Amino acid sequence: MWRLARAGLRARPGQAVWQFVLGVLAIGAAVAATLYADGAAAETQRLRYASAEGADRAITIRGSVAAGGGLVQAERLADTLGAIGARAGLRAYGTVELDAATLGGAQAGSVQLVAREGACDNLRVSGRCPAAAGEALAAADVSGATGVAAGGRLLVQAPGAAPVRLRVVGTYRAGDDASAYWAGRDDFAADGRLTATPVIVQPATIVAARPKTVKVRIDLVAADPAGVSGDAGVVTDVLADVRRALPVAFTVEPGLVPLVRGAATDREVLRTGIVVGASQLVALC
């Protein structure tokens, strides 16, 4: 830009030179201000997402399906919703859940069996991840409280279902970067801290319990805030298409939509303020 100004100084003497320089400075200030505003807006969006609660960082779909064949339908639904969410930069994570009770002595209590795609990749695992029916990964704090460690066994039973004996093949704690993956769930706080203690299993383990129905949830997650559409209209359209694709019994929690709208408002305020401020500075010259 300085080279352009110097060329103008040589080619346009007198008042024209000053006008030319001011024009070059105005253009440069506008470009720089826009770039700075974009960077500031991106950082503001990152901070807004980082501080949001899990339910506010995802569009969450919930419902119940019949065990067995219903799980195949749920998998197809997850694929459909994933394709819809991808238009706004969202990633779909499907989960199958079964509420059960642990049986026997000191282990008696309630537990939720959870089969979620990629769970072990987003946890700090001691031992190994479940790979077959009947294997389980228990939260470290829970396994310690019940006296169950890797290699131990849990007997669980869902209402109206058969008891299932689980072999604990490992324990887990929340990873430092688990918050994005677990967005939409209340198992983890915004900073990745464990707030609930599901037992991670394979879907075959839940099917083996022979429940009549299982819970299904699909989270459309802002895994990378920088990749999420900054256009609130795009996210609103995605939400509308998600609702149209759902079976009657499913519900939607649109927690992400207000977050995107707020981020869009922040971005426009920053851009307007910075560009106007830069223009005023040039005018003062």
C-alpha positions as CSV (number, residue, x, y, z in Angstrom):
1,M,0.0,0.0,0.0
2,W,2.9,2.4,0.8
3,R,4.3,1.8,-2.7
4,L,1.0,2.8,-4.2
5,A,1.0,6.0,-2.1
6,R,4.6,6.8,-3.2
7,A,3.7,6.3,-6.8
8,G,0.8,8.7,-6.3
9,L,3.0,11.3,-4.7
10,R,5.2,11.4,-7.7
11,A,2.4,11.4,-10.3
12,R,0.0,13.9,-8.6
13,P,1.6,17.1,-7.1
14,G,-0.1,19.5,-4.8
15,Q,-3.6,19.1,-3.4
16,A,-4.3,16.1,-5.7
17,V,-1.5,14.3,-3.9
18,W,-3.1,14.7,-0.5
19,Q,-6.5,13.6,-1.8
20,F,-4.8,10.5,-3.4
21,V,-3.0,9.6,-0.2
22,L,-6.2,10.0,1.8
23,G,-8.0,7.7,-0.7
24,V,-5.3,5.1,-0.4
25,L,-5.3,5.3,3.4
26,A,-9.1,5.0,3.4
27,I,-9.0,1.9,1.3
28,G,-6.3,0.3,3.4
29,A,-8.0,1.2,6.6
30,A,-11.3,-0.4,5.4
31,V,-9.5,-3.6,4.3
32,A,-7.5,-3.8,7.5
33,A,-10.6,-3.0,9.7
34,T,-12.6,-5.7,7.9
35,L,-9.8,-8.3,8.4
36,Y,-9.4,-7.3,12.1
37,A,-13.2,-7.4,12.6
38,D,-13.4,-10.9,11.1
39,G,-10.6,-12.1,13.4
40,A,-12.2,-10.6,16.5
41,A,-15.6,-12.0,15.5
42,A,-14.1,-15.5,15.1
43,E,-12.5,-15.3,18.6
44,T,-15.7,-14.0,20.1
45,Q,-17.6,-16.9,18.6
46,R,-15.0,-19.4,19.9
47,L,-15.4,-18.0,23.4
48,R,-19.2,-18.0,23.2
49,Y,-19.2,-21.7,22.2
50,A,-16.6,-22.6,24.8
51,S,-18.6,-21.1,27.7
52,A,-22.0,-22.5,26.6
53,E,-23.6,-25.4,28.4
54,G,-23.6,-28.8,26.6
55,A,-27.3,-28.6,25.6
56,D,-26.7,-25.1,24.1
57,R,-24.1,-26.4,21.7
58,A,-26.1,-29.0,19.8
59,I,-29.5,-29.7,18.2
60,T,-30.6,-32.8,20.1
61,I,-33.2,-35.3,18.8
62,R,-34.8,-37.8,21.2
63,G,-37.1,-40.7,20.8
64,S,-37.8,-44.4,21.6
65,V,-37.8,-47.3,19.2
66,A,-38.5,-51.0,19.4
67,A,-35.3,-53.0,20.2
68,G,-34.0,-54.9,17.2
69,G,-35.5,-53.7,14.0
70,G,-36.1,-50.2,15.4
71,L,-32.3,-49.8,15.8
72,V,-31.8,-50.2,12.1
73,Q,-34.4,-47.5,11.5
74,A,-32.7,-45.2,14.0
75,E,-29.4,-45.7,12.3
76,R,-30.9,-44.6,9.0
77,L,-32.5,-41.6,10.7
78,A,-29.0,-40.7,12.1
79,D,-27.6,-40.8,8.6
80,T,-30.4,-38.6,7.2
81,L,-30.1,-36.0,10.0
82,G,-26.3,-36.1,9.7
83,A,-26.6,-35.1,6.0
84,I,-28.9,-32.3,7.0
85,G,-26.8,-31.0,9.8
86,A,-23.6,-31.0,7.6
87,R,-25.1,-28.1,5.6
88,A,-24.5,-25.9,8.7
89,G,-21.2,-27.5,9.7
90,L,-22.7,-29.8,12.3
91,R,-21.7,-33.4,13.0
92,A,-24.1,-36.1,14.0
93,Y,-23.5,-38.5,16.9
94,G,-26.0,-41.3,17.4
95,T,-26.6,-42.9,20.8
96,V,-28.6,-45.8,22.0
97,E,-29.5,-45.8,25.8
98,L,-31.0,-48.3,28.2
99,D,-31.9,-47.4,31.8
100,A,-31.2,-50.4,34.0
101,A,-30.6,-51.4,37.6
102,T,-27.5,-53.0,38.9
103,L,-28.2,-56.2,40.9
104,G,-26.5,-57.8,43.9
105,G,-25.1,-56.5,47.2
106,A,-23.1,-53.4,47.3
107,Q,-23.5,-52.9,43.5
108,A,-27.3,-52.3,43.8
109,G,-28.3,-49.0,42.2
110,S,-29.3,-47.5,38.9
111,V,-27.2,-47.3,35.7
112,Q,-27.5,-46.2,32.1
113,L,-26.1,-48.4,29.4
114,V,-24.9,-46.2,26.5
115,A,-23.7,-47.1,23.1
116,R,-22.4,-44.0,21.4
117,E,-20.3,-43.8,18.2
118,G,-16.7,-42.7,19.0
119,A,-17.1,-42.7,22.8
120,C,-13.8,-44.3,23.6
121,D,-11.9,-41.9,21.3
122,N,-13.2,-39.1,23.5
123,L,-12.4,-40.5,26.9
124,R,-9.3,-41.3,28.9
125,V,-9.5,-45.1,29.0
126,S,-7.7,-47.4,31.4
127,G,-7.9,-50.9,30.1
128,R,-9.7,-51.2,26.8
129,C,-12.9,-50.2,25.0
130,P,-15.8,-52.7,24.8
131,A,-15.5,-54.6,21.5
132,A,-18.2,-57.3,21.9
133,A,-21.6,-58.0,23.5
134,G,-21.3,-58.3,27.3
135,E,-18.3,-56.0,27.7
136,A,-18.5,-52.7,29.5
137,L,-16.5,-49.6,30.2
138,A,-17.4,-48.1,33.5
139,A,-16.7,-44.6,34.9
140,A,-13.6,-44.7,37.1
141,D,-15.4,-43.0,40.1
142,V,-18.4,-45.4,39.9
143,S,-16.3,-48.5,39.5
144,G,-14.3,-47.5,42.6
145,A,-17.4,-46.8,44.6
146,T,-19.0,-50.2,43.8
147,G,-15.8,-52.2,44.1
148,V,-15.8,-53.0,40.4
149,A,-12.5,-52.6,38.4
150,A,-11.3,-53.8,35.1
151,G,-11.9,-57.5,35.0
152,G,-14.8,-57.3,37.4
153,R,-18.5,-58.0,36.6
154,L,-21.8,-56.2,36.8
155,L,-25.2,-57.7,36.7
156,V,-27.8,-55.3,35.3
157,Q,-31.4,-55.5,34.4
158,A,-33.8,-53.1,32.6
159,P,-37.5,-53.0,33.5
160,G,-39.2,-55.9,31.8
161,A,-36.0,-57.2,30.3
162,A,-33.7,-60.1,31.1
163,P,-30.7,-59.7,33.4
164,V,-27.4,-59.2,31.6
165,R,-24.0,-59.9,33.1
166,L,-21.3,-57.4,32.0
167,R,-17.6,-57.9,32.2
168,V,-15.8,-54.6,32.9
169,V,-12.9,-54.4,30.4
170,G,-11.8,-50.9,31.4
171,T,-12.6,-47.7,33.2
172,Y,-12.8,-44.1,31.9
173,R,-12.5,-40.5,32.9
174,A,-13.4,-37.4,30.9
175,G,-10.8,-36.2,28.5
176,D,-9.6,-32.6,28.4
177,D,-11.1,-32.0,25.0
178,A,-14.3,-34.1,25.5
179,S,-16.7,-31.1,25.7
180,A,-17.2,-30.7,22.0
181,Y,-17.9,-34.4,21.4
182,W,-20.3,-34.7,24.4
183,A,-22.2,-31.5,23.5
184,G,-25.9,-32.0,23.8
185,R,-25.6,-34.5,26.7
186,D,-25.8,-33.7,30.4
187,D,-23.1,-36.3,31.1
188,F,-20.4,-33.7,30.8
189,A,-20.1,-30.1,31.7
190,A,-19.0,-27.5,29.2
191,D,-15.3,-28.0,30.2
192,G,-15.5,-31.8,29.9
193,R,-16.0,-32.6,33.6
194,L,-17.9,-35.8,34.2
195,T,-21.3,-35.0,35.7
196,A,-23.0,-38.3,35.2
197,T,-21.7,-41.9,34.9
198,P,-23.0,-43.9,32.0
199,V,-21.6,-47.4,31.3
200,I,-20.3,-47.5,27.8
201,V,-21.2,-50.7,25.9
202,Q,-21.7,-52.0,22.3
203,P,-25.2,-51.9,20.8
204,A,-25.3,-55.7,20.9
205,T,-25.1,-55.6,24.7
206,I,-28.3,-53.5,24.8
207,V,-30.0,-55.8,22.3
208,A,-29.0,-58.9,24.4
209,A,-31.0,-57.5,27.3
210,R,-34.1,-57.9,25.2
211,P,-35.9,-54.7,26.2
212,K,-39.1,-53.9,24.5
213,T,-37.9,-50.4,23.7
214,V,-34.7,-48.4,23.8
215,K,-34.0,-44.7,23.9
216,V,-32.4,-43.1,20.9
217,R,-30.8,-39.7,20.7
218,I,-29.0,-38.0,17.9
219,D,-26.9,-34.9,18.6
220,L,-26.1,-32.5,15.8
221,V,-23.0,-31.0,17.4
222,A,-20.9,-27.9,16.7
223,A,-17.7,-30.0,17.0
224,D,-15.7,-27.2,15.4
225,P,-17.2,-23.8,16.2
226,A,-15.1,-22.2,13.4
227,G,-16.7,-24.5,10.9
228,V,-20.3,-23.8,11.9
229,S,-22.3,-21.6,9.6
230,G,-22.3,-18.0,10.8
231,D,-25.6,-17.5,9.0
232,A,-28.4,-18.0,11.6
233,G,-30.8,-18.4,8.7
234,V,-28.9,-21.5,7.5
235,V,-29.1,-23.1,11.0
236,T,-32.8,-22.2,11.3
237,D,-33.4,-23.9,7.9
238,V,-31.5,-27.0,9.1
239,L,-33.6,-27.1,12.2
240,A,-36.8,-27.0,10.1
241,D,-35.6,-29.8,7.8
242,V,-34.7,-31.9,10.9
243,R,-38.2,-31.5,12.2
244,R,-39.7,-32.5,8.9
245,A,-37.5,-35.7,8.8
246,L,-38.5,-37.0,12.2
247,P,-41.0,-39.7,13.1
248,V,-44.0,-38.5,15.1
249,A,-42.8,-39.7,18.5
250,F,-39.4,-37.9,18.3
251,T,-38.7,-34.5,19.8
252,V,-36.1,-31.8,19.1
253,E,-34.2,-29.5,21.5
254,P,-32.9,-26.6,19.4
255,G,-30.3,-25.4,21.9
256,L,-27.7,-24.5,19.3
257,V,-30.0,-22.1,17.3
258,P,-30.0,-19.2,19.9
259,L,-26.2,-19.6,20.3
260,V,-25.7,-19.2,16.5
261,R,-28.0,-16.2,16.5
262,G,-26.1,-14.6,19.4
263,A,-22.8,-15.2,17.7
264,A,-24.1,-13.7,14.5
265,T,-25.2,-10.6,16.4
266,D,-21.8,-10.3,18.0
267,R,-20.1,-10.5,14.7
268,E,-22.2,-7.8,13.1
269,V,-21.7,-5.5,16.0
270,L,-18.0,-6.0,16.0
271,R,-17.6,-5.5,12.2
272,T,-19.8,-2.4,12.2
273,G,-18.0,-0.8,15.1
274,I,-14.5,-1.5,13.9
275,V,-15.1,-0.4,10.3
276,V,-16.9,2.8,11.4
277,G,-14.2,3.5,13.9
278,A,-11.4,3.1,11.3
279,S,-13.3,5.3,8.8
280,Q,-13.6,8.1,11.4
281,L,-9.9,7.9,12.1
282,V,-9.1,8.4,8.4
283,A,-11.6,11.3,8.3
284,L,-9.8,13.0,11.1
285,C,-6.6,12.9,9.1
